[in-house]
């Protein structure tokens, strides 16, 4: 195969399109970014009318644990407006993630080999699902335990009146932390397939990874052992799953590459 072989870039697929000039690449990137922004704007327009109801739903794990007669408060004049607005914007970005990642995929896919495309798209789709699973785990499992712990250790005579803006910032950090943490299998598989490391090398570093999981849990979660453990343990389990699937993907990659080269 020579350097000018049209099959070289696509791993066996003939390329009838000439290389795009830099300006064309920049224009395509601009169009992709505009579509991402448009997707977020459409989601925001659909979500914002229900921002107050959405905030009530997200604050339910805490409000359900407050003593009878106590409620959340707004310590800033503009908080009743800006807190739901901020929530609607963040949820819009979360909701538009599939469209955003699809635009990213569409931009980079032409530069990938055929066997790379077969692997990259499933990883991209799985990363979206894992992020949502991580956020759901935070809401349904972590929030009740963490807020139950916080509301039970306060000294007597202290009235708990959580601020709506502070609560929003707190849960968004947890959503982001757990969403990113659940991407560990994808990161592990990519490290193995890129040749940066091997599954055996990662498995040998398991003790350091476990310590690192608890250290990251300490940094990303509130200063209590419950939330730290609830983040660290899933991270470790997901790391083990990443090694397992990384071994399988590593075995399949040479076979798919040879098959693509022979087409």
Secondary structure, 3 states (H helix, E strand, C coil): CCCCCCCCCCCCCCCCCCCCCHHHHHHHHHHHHHHHHHHHHHHHHHHHHHHHHHHHHHHHHHHCCCCCCCCCECCCCCHHHHHHHHHHHHHHHHHCHHHHHHHHHHHHHHHCCHHHHHHHHHHHHHHHHHHHHHHHHHHHHHHHHHHHHHHHCCCCCCCCCCEHHHHHHHHHHHHHHHHHHCCHHHHHHHHHHCCCCCHHHHHHCHHHHHHHHHHHHHHHCCCCHHHHHHHHHHHHHHHHHHHHHHHHHHHHHHHHHHHHHHC
